[in-house]
Amino acid sequence: MAGGVGERFWPASRRQRPKQLLDLTGQGSMIRLTLARLEGLATPGETFVFTNREQRDAIMDEVAGLVPPENVVGEPDVRNTAPCIGLAAVVARARGGERTMLVLPADHLVAPVGRFQELVRAGARHVEAHADLLTFGVTPTRPETGYGYIRLAEPAGDGGAPLFRVAAFLEKPDAARARRLVAEGCLWNSGMFMWRTDTVLEGLARHLPELGAVLGRIASGMGTRPLAEVLNEEYVRAPAISIDYGLMEKAENVVALRADFDWNDVGSWEFIRDAYPADDQGNVAVGDHVLIDGSNNTIVSREQLVAIVGVDDVVVVEDGGAILVCRRDRVQEVKRVVAELKKRGRSDLT
């Protein structure tokens, strides 16, 4: 799934240069790192990228040689993850019959790759044998208020895999509740999933019948008309709802695979502090900068020198002709800047 913009990564992330195309680690773009994790698990022909039409050309350029052009699908409208995943299941089934389907956001970081692949294979063995919806729940490393949580029930594994029935999906907690959830053994909700195409389509038809009807018409239309033409007519009618709200929280056949690999959803500029080392004063800086008498700052400079004097606990990002300055404890609010720029008609900066 590569259709988001990543507004919390403004000013680096824009509509024409979304977060998944950024190199935030010095190791390559987020989407190329995601595709690299699939080597040995799926062939290029079995790999699909779903984005929006505005970004499709840029995505195609970035994944050239890794994914066939016909496997990069541009959605005509933003409808959230449930329609996107349902469409992916329809397209995958049309191309190759009923399949085991791994769903990955294009902008996560996972390491080590070997352990990730080991758990993916274990999950695949389970969903191939059971009509379950599998979610990857990450073992927490700290009480985190920015993630949803998964409460586990009884074990569900039958082949040595750390699989559990899901008791509940929990919304993002406050700090005190996050500590309790971690102590209880709850997992972070990663937003990565695995299931058979028939299982997820049956679940969507049951719990989101309006979406199920749209997907049925898309499946029928694909046999006689170009996919883009069918999507123009049908996809825009799909309800805009996430897979968590629309399906996972309602279904009874949900299992969680407890993942012990390192995982980061790269949700804000605070991510830079996980990717790069800090100095003795807790400052993390990438690019040309001067920092005098400051501590616990995050600095990213792409094109021009950034100088900071006597400031603590701020994020400063310079990129694409714009500069962001904000307190670290309010970094999740950067998307408010994007909203204000849109209100002012500043499409040159969004």
C-alpha angles and dihedrals in degrees: 000000000000106000103107129100102212097227092183087066094061130163090035095043118065136161091265093040107036125185094263090063094051124100100223097160104041089247101091139287119319093247094050090051089051092051091047089060089061096060107125093014100071136008120237089256090056093051122090131186119203117198137141123279093247090061100034098098093049091047091049091052091050096049097039109142092016101067126023112250091240089058093061104088122194116209113216092217138021107253103157128248104304095063091041093053092043091052090048090054091050093049094045092049092048091052099044114003125250108350143175105255129206115197118203132172109232095229106058128105121220131179144218096028092203093061091044091055092045091056093043090056090048090051091048091055090054099048092044088059099036134043092236134137106229125203125186110235114194121219105244120242094191141001101281124188095190097069135066117237137224122218112210129221128186123338115273102181121116101175106047094278117135094245126154138176111251117245097183147341111232128205123238105293134213118255097269094049091045089059091051093048093051091048089050092056099251119156132228113256102239101186091233117123144180133195143126115280092240092051095054094042091051090049093050092048090052101043100028104031093169090057091042090057092050091050091049091055091047091051091051094046095049091070094062108024139038113279093237091056092049092049091052089061103035114021093063088061093060117109113252104239138132123250089240096056096033101045120354097057092048104041123090097204096072125131131179124217108211105229119200098185122109110269134181125176091202091227103161144359088279084079088077088071089062094047102046133041123257125230125237090279095051095256120144115197132177120186135004110344148141118213122184126180098345136122139200094011128147116214128182119177119178106171111003137039115268118206125193127183127186097347129131135193099009136129117224120183125177117189141132097008095308137094128210122201119177142144113266092235090059099044091115087066095065089103087069087069090055091049091052092048090051090050089054092049094245097151088154088072101038 
